[in-house]
Amino acid sequence: MTQQQYNNNNRGVLFKNERKQQANHPDYTGSCTINNIEYWISGWIKEKDEKKYFSFSFAPKQQGKNNTQDNKQQALGNTGTSFDNDDIPF
């Protein structure tokens, strides 16, 4: 019996961030593959006008030997990109 390979393209996963240490760290972290390129996902639960929503940040996974520090920062939510509620058009 042969094992069928699962296609992860254009799919991803988020997990609750158990290592959240500061308010600006994401509530959820994970990864996804879009157009065969791997990305880290950071997600925050936010609220506006008494309605909760998710805010997401995507950062390409670094390839090569110097990615260890980048991966550690991404896992904690230090993507170098931040978004305010003012950045959201609704």
Order of alpha helices (4+ residues) and beta strands (2+ residues): beta-beta-beta-beta-alpha
